[in-house]
Amino acid sequence: MHVRFPARLSDRRTPVPDQRVRAAGGRGVQGGFGMNAPMTMGSVMAAEFEHEAANTRKLLGRVPWERADWRPHPKSMAMGRLAMHVAGLAGWAAGVVGADGLDLASPAAAAMVPPPTTSTEELLAFFDRNVATSRAAIAGASDESLGQTWTLRHGDRVLLSLPRAAALRGMVMNHGIHHRAQLGVYLRLNDVPIPGMYGPSADEA
């Protein structure tokens, strides 16, 4: 039996009844897709981003800010700095979608340093702003733009050069998941209950 797959994701139209999507004008905003809306690469990646952001927020909400200076090893980041890095990575998608690359030696990179934070509430507010900005950027990206090259460099030195979709998944999503896992270990070592990510954790079983 021959099964024909669409040449592009945008060739598929999948009706998904979702009140949140309909309230947003039929656009795939909260991880769903509008009724008969074209399923673009951007809308698919926005759904994945939304799912992972919800998991990350659960973990960030457990960070005990009174122990922000704690670290498991002298070479490790302090817990507060690591949590802010995780929250900051959630905002990188806007720069990946809106530019051809990032120079880590540029003023633009220096401006990406997270703001001073004194509480878990401020941490979550920073994260939520970043998620909103990145979600909109990813969902609005065209298939054509996601196939174009994005380059990370440090001055004249090129660190990586990838299709924009691959940069979004690697530099934003996978990078954030990597540090989120580190943060989970920090919380475990401080006897903070860990929320489940892809099912219940040992603290929720």
N, C-alpha and C positions, 0 to 999 in steps of 0.2 A: 504494500500500500504506500502510495506516495503522499507525503505530508508537505504542504507548501508553507514555509515560514515567511513572514514579511521581511522585505529587504531592510526596513528600518523599524524601530520601535514605534515611530510616529505613524506607520501604516496601520497600526492596530487601534481599534476603538473599543474600550471596555467600559460598559456602564456599571458604575458602582454607586448604589444609593448611600449617601452619607450626608446627614444634615449639616455637618460642619462645612463640607465642601459647597453645598448649595447656598449656605449663608454667605460664603465668600465669593459668590458669583459663578460657581461651577468650576473654579480653579482648584488644582490639587495643592492645597496649602498645608493642611494638617496631616499629611501622610496618606491622604486618599486621593482619588481622581474624580473629576466631575462627570456628570452623566454625559456619555458620548464624547468626552473630551479626548483629544489626541494624546496618546501615551508617549511623550517625548523622553529622551534620555534624562533631561533635566528633571522632569516630574518623577521619574523612577528614582533618581538619586536623591531628590528631596524627601521622598518617603523613607528611604534608608537613613538619611541624615536625621530626620525627625524621630525615628525609632531609637537610634543610638543616643540622641540628645536626651530623650526621656529617661533612658537608663543612666546616663551620666549625671543628670540632675539629682536622681535618687541618691547617688553616692556622694555628690558634693554636699547635699543637705545633711549628711552625717558628720562632716568635718568639724571636730571640736576646736574652735578658733583659739581657745585659751591654751591649746597645745600647738599653735602654729609654728613655733620654733623647733619642734621635735623633729629629729632625723634618726634613721636607723644606723647610719654610718657617717663618719666625717666627710666622705666624698659624696654623700647623697644630698639631694635638695631637701630643705626643710619642708615640713608638711604644708604650711601655708603657701609657700612659693610653688610647690608642686600643684596644689589645688588651683591656684591662680593661673598656672600654665595650662592646665586642663580646660579651665573656663575660657582662657584667651584663645586657645586653638579653635574653639567653636566659632570664632569670628573670622577665621582665615579664609573661608570660602569666598567672601565678597571680594577679597584681593585676588584670588585665583581666577574668578570669573571676570573681574573687571579690569585686569591688566595682563600683559604678555609675560610677566614674570616678577620676581622680587629680588632685589639686590640687598643682601643682609648688611652691607656696608653703607647703605643709603639712609638719609633722614627718615624716609618712610618706614624702614624697618625699626629704627629707634623709637618711632612714635607708637609701635605696637606693644611697647612695654606695659603690662597691666598697671592700673592705678593702685595707689595705696589702699589697703583693705583692712578693716578692723573687726569684722564679724562675718559669720556664715551668711547672714542676710544680705550683706553687701556683695559677698561672693556670688550668691545666687542671682542677684539683680544684674551683676556684670555678665554672668553667663546667659541669662535670659535675653539681654540686649543683643549679645553676639549671635545667639541662635536665631532670633527674629531676622537680623540682617542677612545672615548666611542662607537661611531657608528661602528667603525671597530671591536672593541672587541665584541660587541653584535652580529653583523652580522656573525662573525666567530665562535661563540659558538655552540657547538654540542648540540643536544637534550639531550644526556646523561649527559653532564656537567651541563646543566641548571636544571636537576632534582636532582643534588647532593646538599648536605647541605652546607650552608654558615652561619657563626656565627659572630655576633658582640659582643664583650666583652670589659670590662674595667678591665684589670688585670685578676684576678681569677673570676670575676663576669660576668656571661653570661647575656647579655641584650636581645638578641633574636637569634634564630636559625631557619632558613627557607630554603626551596629549593632555589637554586640560582636564578631561574626565579622569584620567589616571592620577593626575596631580591632586584632584579633589579627593579621590579615595585614599591615596597614599599620604599626602601631606596634611590633610584635614581629618578625615574619618579614622583611618588606621592609626595615624599618629596620636589622635586623641584617645582611642581605645587602648593603645600601648601604655600611655601615662595614666589612664584611668585604672588599669590593672595594678600599676605600681601604687597608686593611691589606696586601692583596696587592701594591699599588703600593709601599708602604713596603719590603716584603720584597724586591721586585725591585730597588729602588734600593740595597739593601744586599747584592746578589748572593746572596740566599738562594733556593735552588730552590723553585719554586712547585708545590704539589700540584694535580692536576686537580680541577675541581669538577663539570663536566658532560661529562667526557671527559678525555683526557690533556692536560696542559699542554705548553708548549714544552720544559720540562725533563724530561718523561717520554716524549716522542715517540721 
